[in-house]
Amino acid sequence: MTSHFTRHYFAMAVLFVAAAFVPAMISGFYVQFIAKVLVLGTLAMALNLSVGFGGLVSLCHAAFFGLAGYMLVLTTPEYEVPNLGSSMVLALGAVAACATIIGALSLRTRGVYFIMVTLAFGEMLFFLFHDTDIGGGSDGIFLYVKPALSIAGTTLVDLENPVVFYFAALFTCAVCWALISYLLSTPFGDALTAARDNERRATALGIPVFRVRLIAFVLSAILAGAAGYLSTAQFGFVAPQMLGWHLSATALVMVVLGGTRRVAGPLFGAALLAALEDLLKTHVDEWKLAYGLIIIFLVIFVPGGLQDLLRFVGVRDLIGRISNRPVTVEGRS
């Protein structure tokens, strides 16, 4: 393992450990806000496994996000406490089955056709819940009691508690980052990125491209489903909008802004977008216009994403990037 990756893993470990002290230092509103960022960051990192490392731009990951939420509500009797373990297994199992079918069909296409097919499947799931009474129709459906995990009558985890939910979101986000990081360091990760860079060459080398991509697609869907499960538990509500392509597109923007070739990049992208939206809504009348202009600026001038921006050495490097001139900085190649 190179010193660069060692520093990266150490920095992320420190970040997650520091995040564990957040509830003791800030008020309840900000704890819930950061928990929301962690959930969105998990969704974005999950999507990036498909987009950044698999080269598969999917517009149906919001469908997996929302499907897990619907499964949580629909498999729980009204006003009963959902069992955290069994309800999550059922939700993620349904997502895995759905993603396997969608992936097996979608991966027979390439490029823009793959994007269109995943969009179509995502919209099919959206209208399944929007136009029928399965999950309350267009109005959505409430989760009246949050999931909890109890053993021998003792409650170990209760997501009704905002601080407990925060730690559940932090744990899920950390597991998502660690799992993707580990996979990319294995031969499976090498095969996935090889297929992304040159599919024909990967096939010639004996890599089962279809199987590798399908596994990555299903795994990314399961992680997106875990984020959707937590989102429904946090807000106590799920609606068809959680399955729509707008959320998929928003997650894709998080991926691009954070950096597609960095595992944790989309997490930073999610934090930026959530903070921008909250700040601009409060202080700017035409906040959507300002929101769009800031995103355009970042995409143009920081094309490598926020993690690349954090690696810049001094203002001189940033100026060189913007002016498109070569810059030499001592210690960098």
N, C-alpha and C positions, 0 to 999 in steps of 0.2 A: 504493500500500500504506500503510495507516494506521500510526501510531507504535505502536499496541497490538500489531499483528501483527509489526512489525519487532522489538519487544522480545521477543515470544514466540519468534520464530525464532532470535533471538540467544541467548536463554536456553537453548533446547533444543540449539543447536549447542555452547554451552559445556558443557552437561551431557554430551553424547556425547563430546566431547573429553576431559573430566575422567574419564569412565568408561574411557577408553583407558589411563589410568595405574593403574587398580585392581589388575591382576595384580602390579605391582611393589611394592604397598604392603600386601597382605593375603595370608593363607595360602591353600593350594590348595582347602580345603573351601569357603571363602567365594567363591573365584573360580567354582567350579562352581555354587554356590548362586545367585550373581548371574547366571550364564549361564542357569540355569533360569528366573529371573525375566524375563530378556530374551526368552526363547523364549515364555513365557506372555504377556508384554506384547505381543509380535508377534501372537499369536493374538487377544488382546483388542482390539488396534487394528484388526485385520482385521475382526473381527466388528462393531466399531463403525461401520465404513464402511457396513455394511448397516443396523444398528440405529439409530445416532444420526443419521447423515446421509441415510440412505435411508428411514428409518421402517419398516424391514422386520425384525421380530423373528424371527430364525432360530434354530431349535434343532437344526440339522443341521451346524453348522460343525465340531463335533468329528469328524463323519464324514469331512470333508475333511482334517482334521488327522491322523486315524488312517490314512486311505487313502494319503496320501503316505508314511507310515512303512511300510506294508505293501508299497507299490510299490518302495521302496528295498530291502527285504529280498528280495522275491520275484524281482526282476529281476537280482539279484546272485548268481552261483554261490557255493556255500558255501565259506568259507575263502579266497575271493579278495578282493582289495582293490577295493571299488566305486569307479568313476570318479566323482568329485564332480560334474563337469559333466554327463555323459550321464545319470547316475542321477537327478540333480535335474530335468533336462529331462523325462525319462520320468515321474517322479513327479508333477510339476506339470502335465504334459500330461494325465495320467489324471484328475487333480483337475479341471482345466479342462473336460474333456469331460463328466465326471460332473456338475459344477456347472451346465453349460449345459443339460443335460437336466432336472435337478431344478428349476433356476430357470425354465426355459421353461414347465414345468407348474405349479409352485407360484405363480408370479406372476400366474396367472389367478384367484387367490383374493385375499381381502383380510382384514385384521385378524386375529382369532383363528383363522380358517380357514387363513390362511397359516402361522401358528404350528403348527397341527395337522398340516398337510401336510408341512412341513419336518421336524417331529418324526417323522412316519411314514417318510419317506425315510431319515432318519438311523438309525432302528431297523432298517430293511430292510438297510442296509449292516452294521450291528452284527451282526445274526443271520446274515448271509451269511458272515462270518468266524468267528462264534461256533459255529455249528451245522454247519459243514463243515470239511473238512480242507485247505482252500485255504491257510490261514496258520497251521496248527497247532491249529485249533479253539479251545476256550476257554482253553487253556494259552498261546496266543500263540506267538511264534517269535523266536529270537535272531538278532542281527546280530553275527557273530563278529569281523569286521574292519571298522573304521570307514572311511568314505569318505576319499579323498585325491585331490589334483589334481597330476598330474605332466606335465611337458613335456620331451621329449627326454631322458627318464630322470632328470630332476631333479624331486624332490618340492617343490612350491611350497606346498601346503596339506595338512596331515595332521590330520584331526579326532581322531585318537587322542591327540594332545597336548592336555591340558585348556586350556592358555593359548591355543593356536591356535583351539580350539573357542570359547573365550570371545570372541575377536575376530570369529569367523565369526558368532556370535549377535549381537554388538554391531553388526556391519555390516548384518546382515539387519534388525534392529530399526530402525536408523537409516534404511535404505532404505525400509522400510515407512512410517515416519513422514513422510519427505520426499515419497514418492510420493503418499500420501493428501493431504498438505498442498498439494502442487502441483495435484492434480486438483480440489480444492475451490476453488482460486483461479482456475480456468478456467471457461468457459461450461458445460462438462459438470457441474462442481460446482454451479453456479447452477441448472441444470436439475434435478439430483438433489434439491437441497434444496427447490426450488419444488414438485416432485412430492410431496415429503414433507409440506409445509405445506398444500397444497391441490391435490389431484390434478385435480379438474375444471377449475380455473382454469389449471393448467399445460397440460392438454390443449387448452383453448380458445385458449391462446397459441401452439399449434402444436408444443409439446414432445412428442417421441415417448416418452411415459412408460414404456411397456413396454420399449423398447429400452434406455433410459437405466438403468432399474432392473436389467435383465438384465446389462448390462455391469458395473454396480457389484457385483452379487451374485457374478458369476463372478470378478471381480478380488479381492473379499474372500475368496472361497474359495481362490484361488491363494495369497494371502498366508498364509492359515491353513494351507494345505498346506506352505508353506515352513517354518513353525513346526513342523509335525508331522515333517517330514523331519529337522530339526535335533534334535528331541526324541528320535527313534529313534536318531540318530547318537550323542547324548550318553549314553543309557542302554543302548544296544546291545540293545534289546528292544522289541517291539511286541505288543500284545494287544488283544482286542476292546474292552476297557474304554476304550481311547483313542478309540473311535468312538461311545461311548454318550452319551446325553443328559445324564448327570450332568456330564460335562466341558463340554458346551455351556452348561449352566445355571451352572456355576462361572465360565466366561468371561463370561457375561451379568452376573453379580454384579460381576466386575471392571470391566466397562463402566459399570455404574450407579454403583459407588462412586467410580470415577475421574472420571466426568463424560461424559455422552453427547454434549455439544456441543463437546468439546475433542478434538483429534486425539490428543494425548499423554495425556489423562486416563486411559484404560484401562491404560496402562503403569504409572502410579502406583497404580491399583487392583490390578494384578497384584502389584506390589511389596508393597503393604500386606497382601494376603491371604496371600502366601507367607511373609512375615515373621511375621505373626500365627500362622499354623499352626505354624511351626517353633518359635516362642517358647512358645506355649501347650502344645504337646506335651511340651516339656521341663520346664515348671514347674507345670503345672496338671493335676490328675488328671482332672476332668471338663472336658477342654479343649474339646470340641465345644459344650457348653453356653455356656461363656464366649465362644467363637468366634461363635456365633449371636447372643448378646446384644450384642456389640460391633458386629456388622454391622447389627443392628436400630437401635442408637443412631445409627450413622453415616447410615443411610438416612433416619431421622426428622429429625435435627438438621443434617445437611449434605446436603440434597437435591440440590444442584447438583454434588456430587462433590468429590473432593479438590483438584482444580485451583481450584475456586471458594474452597475453604477457604484455599488458599495465597494467594489474592488479597485475603483479608480484611485490613483495616488495623487492627491492634491488637485487644486483648481486647474493647473496647467494642462493636465491630462484631459479634463472635461472640456476645456476650451479647444484643445486639439481635436477632440471627437466632433464637436459642433462645427468647427471650421473645416473639417475633413482634411486636415493637414497631419502629416506624420509627426509624432511627438516621441522624443526619447527621454525616458525617465530612468535614473540610475536604479539598478536592481530589477528592471523589467526587461523582457526580451521582446 
